[in-house]
Amino acid sequence: MANEKLASLNNISERNYAAFSNEFRQQTQTLLVMKKQLDSCFRRIRHLKSKLATQYPQAYEGEWGHSE
């Protein structure tokens, strides 16, 4: 009787693990894609800030109080 219950619990756990494992894998992939997109956005922002600071140093200095 105890072995049957343990076997049943093991089977349920195995099914749940398979379902959650797949979902976790998909969510991890989504987070990795989002991180790449954010890194790209921040890289473009840094580039634009640098370009603005070079083209308009006085305006950039006055607006933010310092140059980067």
Stockholm file with secondary structure:
# STOCKHOLM 1.0

chainA/1-68         MANEKLASLNNISERNYAAFSNEFRQQTQTLLVMKKQLDSCFRRIRHLKSKLATQYPQAYEGEWGHSE
#=GR chainA/1-68 SS CHHHHHHHHHHHHHHHHHHHHHHHHHHHHHHHHHHHHHHHHHHHHHHHHHHHHHHCHHHHHHHHSSCC
#=GC SS_cons        CHHHHHHHHHHHHHHHHHHHHHHHHHHHHHHHHHHHHHHHHHHHHHHHHHHHHHHCHHHHHHHHSSCC
//
